[in-house]
Amino acid sequence: MSETAFILLVAPDPRRGQVIADALQGGERSFRMVTSRVESGAEAVGSLRVRAPDVLVIDFAAAGEGD
């Protein structure tokens, strides 16, 4: 495993975020994967300023819930 994929997961609901993160980690692949989960758009922007992800996953289903 020589390559590492960085995935940024934006999921406002921690439980849903964990389910998505677990699903992303499952399965076989020929590369290493690092997932970072944030709960808000502001946190996502902060993360993007530090490091650009290879993949950005946004849980739109949870957007606006609880507002």
Order of alpha helices (4+ residues) and beta strands (2+ residues): beta-alpha-beta-alpha-beta
